[in-house]
Amino acid sequence: MKLNRQTVKNKLVFLGTAGARYAAFGLIRQAGGIWINIEGTDIHIDPGPGALIYSHKKGLNSHWLSYLIISHRHLDHCADINHMIEAITLGGKRKKGVLLCPEDAISEDPVVLEYTRNNLEKTVIIEEGLEIPFENGKIRFPIKHIHGVDTFGVIVENRKEQISIGYVADTRYFDKLIEAYQNSTILIINTTLKNPKPSIPHLSVPDAEKLIKEIKPELAILTHFGRTMVSNKPWEIAKTISDKTGTKTVAAWDNMIVDAKSRKVIKQKR
């Protein structure tokens, strides 16, 4: 299903569901991040490897984008950021777009190159509690995550349409995540591990289940799968979580489309 300027309205498009380096750079799944449209405003979160190509294949025109968000500097989340900036700005021929990223993404050894960054309208450094209003809603960064580098999850919301999309980026589990993402109507959780591994600061299935049980979104979406998740049929894991929590939970697949207003998956394909 290809999208266009009209059909993308209030949609989430999963341009990749690979988590961590083995799955993303081993090409087990795509890793292009998540494209979100809220009442006509386009936002791309974590444009990892292939983001530019995958968005084009879905009919998503990079020129539409107003915001690019990097949750953290690991390349499975930002490898295509410079390509996306070049596309948005027509190679620097026009000033367009706002980049939201942690400070260490643009400081020493930057993942966002200075010459592409200079073509944007603005670059904003993410800090805990930052809020960015836009014409049809608000982007919030409710809490700093625990992940080895500066990492922030995101909430994109439009209260008028009762849309609140919480994106729990890479992190070790900690209880404050529950309060931070409360009131999310759609909760996206980067669930990289099937079972907890204390040495790896990523969320596991039990962590995701706890977040869903406590936050109680209308729809929960698992994504950013590592090898143990992919090999253990994440759609079956999601069904088990649905049964245990009473919250509809789905495992995202590459190019999955979700309607933000109805909280329904548009295209059923695995």
Residue pairs with C-beta under 8 A, 6 or more apart in sequence:
1 257
1 266
1 267
2 58
2 59
3 11
3 13
3 58
3 59
3 60
3 257
4 59
5 61
5 64
8 35
8 37
8 42
8 59
8 60
8 64
9 37
9 39
9 40
10 37
10 38
10 39
10 161
10 163
10 259
10 260
10 261
11 35
11 36
11 37
11 257
11 258
11 259
11 260
11 266
12 34
12 35
12 36
12 165
12 186
12 188
12 257
12 258
12 260
13 34
13 35
13 36
13 55
13 58
13 60
13 255
13 256
13 257
14 34
14 221
14 223
14 252
14 253
14 254
14 255
14 256
14 257
14 258
15 30
15 32
15 33
15 34
15 35
15 50
15 51
15 54
15 55
15 58
15 254
15 255
16 24
16 29
16 30
16 31
16 32
16 33
16 48
16 50
16 51
16 54
16 254
17 29
17 30
17 31
17 223
17 224
17 225
17 252
17 253
17 254
17 256
18 24
18 28
18 29
18 30
18 31
18 48
18 76
18 224
18 225
19 76
19 170
19 190
19 191
19 192
19 202
19 223
19 224
19 225
19 226
19 229
20 76
20 192
20 202
20 224
20 226
21 75
21 76
22 28
22 226
22 227
23 29
23 31
23 225
23 226
23 227
23 230
24 31
24 48
24 49
24 75
24 76
25 31
25 49
25 75
25 76
28 227
28 230
29 225
29 230
29 254
30 50
30 54
30 254
30 255
31 48
31 49
31 50
31 51
31 76
31 79
32 47
32 48
32 49
32 50
32 51
32 53
32 54
32 55
32 80
33 44
33 45
33 46
33 47
33 48
33 51
33 77
34 44
34 45
34 46
34 167
34 188
34 223
35 42
35 43
35 44
35 45
35 55
35 58
35 60
36 42
36 43
36 44
36 45
36 156
36 165
36 260
37 43
37 260
38 134
38 136
38 137
38 156
38 157
38 158
38 161
38 163
38 260
39 135
39 136
39 137
39 158
39 161
40 135
40 136
41 66
41 67
41 134
41 135
41 136
41 137
42 60
42 64
42 65
42 66
42 67
43 65
43 66
43 67
43 68
43 69
43 139
43 156
44 51
44 55
44 65
44 67
44 68
44 69
44 84
45 69
45 71
45 154
45 167
46 69
46 70
46 71
46 77
46 78
46 169
47 68
47 70
47 77
47 78
47 79
47 80
47 81
47 83
47 84
48 75
48 76
48 77
48 78
48 79
48 80
49 75
49 76
49 79
49 80
50 80
51 79
51 80
51 83
51 84
52 62
52 80
52 83
52 84
52 87
54 254
54 255
55 62
56 62
58 255
62 84
62 87
62 88
63 87
63 88
63 90
63 96
65 84
65 88
65 97
66 97
66 98
66 134
67 97
67 98
67 99
67 100
67 132
67 134
67 139
68 81
68 84
68 85
68 88
68 97
68 98
68 99
68 100
69 99
69 100
69 101
69 139
69 154
70 77
70 78
70 81
70 99
70 100
70 101
70 102
70 105
70 111
70 112
71 77
71 102
71 145
71 151
71 152
71 153
71 154
71 167
71 169
71 170
72 78
72 102
72 105
72 145
72 147
72 149
72 150
72 151
72 152
72 169
72 170
73 101
73 102
73 104
73 105
73 111
73 149
73 150
74 149
74 170
75 111
77 169
77 170
78 101
78 105
78 111
78 112
81 99
81 111
81 112
81 116
82 112
82 113
82 116
85 97
85 99
85 112
85 116
85 117
85 119
85 120
86 92
86 116
86 119
88 96
88 97
88 120
89 95
89 96
89 97
89 116
89 119
89 120
91 119
92 115
92 116
92 118
92 119
94 119
95 119
95 120
95 121
96 120
96 121
97 120
97 121
98 120
98 121
98 122
98 123
98 124
98 132
99 112
99 117
99 120
99 122
99 123
99 124
100 124
100 126
100 130
100 132
100 139
100 141
101 112
101 123
101 124
101 125
101 126
102 125
102 126
102 149
102 150
102 151
102 152
103 125
103 126
103 150
104 149
104 150
105 111
105 112
105 150
106 112
106 114
106 117
106 123
106 125
112 123
117 123
124 130
124 132
126 141
126 150
126 152
127 141
128 141
128 142
128 143
128 144
128 152
129 141
129 142
130 140
130 141
131 138
131 139
131 140
131 141
132 138
132 139
132 140
136 158
137 156
137 157
137 158
137 159
137 163
138 156
138 157
138 158
139 154
139 155
139 156
140 154
140 155
140 156
140 157
141 152
141 153
141 154
141 155
142 153
142 155
142 180
142 181
143 152
143 153
143 176
143 177
143 180
144 150
144 151
144 152
145 151
145 152
145 153
145 169
145 170
145 171
145 172
146 171
146 172
146 174
146 201
147 169
147 170
147 171
147 172
147 201
147 202
148 201
151 169
151 170
151 171
152 169
153 166
153 167
153 168
153 169
153 171
153 177
153 180
153 181
154 166
154 167
154 169
155 164
155 165
155 166
155 167
155 181
155 184
156 163
156 164
156 165
156 167
157 163
157 164
157 165
161 260
161 261
162 185
162 261
163 185
163 186
163 260
163 261
164 183
164 184
164 185
164 186
165 184
165 185
165 186
165 188
165 260
166 181
166 184
166 186
166 187
166 188
166 215
166 217
167 188
168 177
168 181
168 187
168 188
168 189
168 190
168 203
168 211
169 190
170 190
170 192
170 201
170 202
170 203
170 224
171 177
171 190
171 201
171 202
171 203
172 201
172 202
172 203
173 196
173 203
173 204
173 207
173 210
177 211
178 210
178 211
178 214
178 215
181 187
181 211
181 215
182 215
184 215
184 217
185 217
185 218
185 219
185 263
186 217
186 218
186 219
186 220
186 221
186 258
186 260
186 263
187 211
187 212
187 215
187 217
187 219
187 220
187 221
188 220
188 221
188 223
188 252
189 203
189 208
189 211
189 212
189 220
189 221
189 222
189 223
190 202
190 203
190 223
190 224
191 203
191 204
191 205
191 207
191 208
191 222
191 223
191 224
191 225
191 229
191 234
192 200
192 202
192 203
192 204
192 224
192 225
192 226
192 229
193 200
193 202
193 203
193 204
193 205
193 226
193 228
193 229
194 204
194 205
194 228
194 229
194 232
194 237
195 204
195 205
195 206
195 228
196 204
196 206
196 207
197 204
202 226
203 211
205 229
205 237
205 241
208 220
208 222
208 241
209 241
209 244
209 245
212 220
212 241
212 245
212 247
212 249
213 244
213 245
213 247
216 247
217 247
218 247
218 248
218 263
219 247
219 248
219 249
219 250
219 258
219 263
219 264
220 241
220 245
220 247
220 248
220 249
220 250
221 249
221 250
221 251
221 252
221 258
222 229
222 234
222 237
222 238
222 241
222 249
222 250
222 251
222 252
223 251
223 252
225 234
225 251
229 237
234 251
235 250
235 251
235 253
235 270
237 251
238 249
238 250
238 251
239 249
241 247
241 249
242 248
242 249
248 263
250 265
253 269
253 270
255 267
255 269
256 265
256 267
256 269
257 265
257 266
257 267
258 264
258 265
258 266
259 266
